[in-house]
């Protein structure tokens, strides 16, 4: 049975590739969730007043790749102490969140957040929210699989963001 997981980790371009290459992951789709505007566009969300976050929706087979494994990958892609966005991407739409689709996901997400906070890895509190999943709005086609479609642009943007340096310092 295929399940869904939805994560906001800043720019969705950077959140697809880490999940996309594993057995048991059927699809990773860039989109928007959490706000009040129906059918938002990238330009709407970028303004920062829709309440939507940039997210990735992951369709996965939990018998092959568990939700806990997804959570582990998620935490290792973000700065969970930054409430103002992620890396070079600032503002409401780039904040981090775990959107849960079931009570089991809520329990696992809360447990992982508590464990991360207690680990001593970060000196500041973990501010990533755990929220109920709402309607998922798929982003425009040019945002889908951006790392494959525009590899040079993806690499340049990622290199400028500071994300890789943060990951190397805090997670490797």
Order of alpha helices (4+ residues) and beta strands (2+ residues): beta-alpha-beta-alpha-beta-alpha-beta-beta-beta-alpha-beta-beta-alpha-alpha-alpha
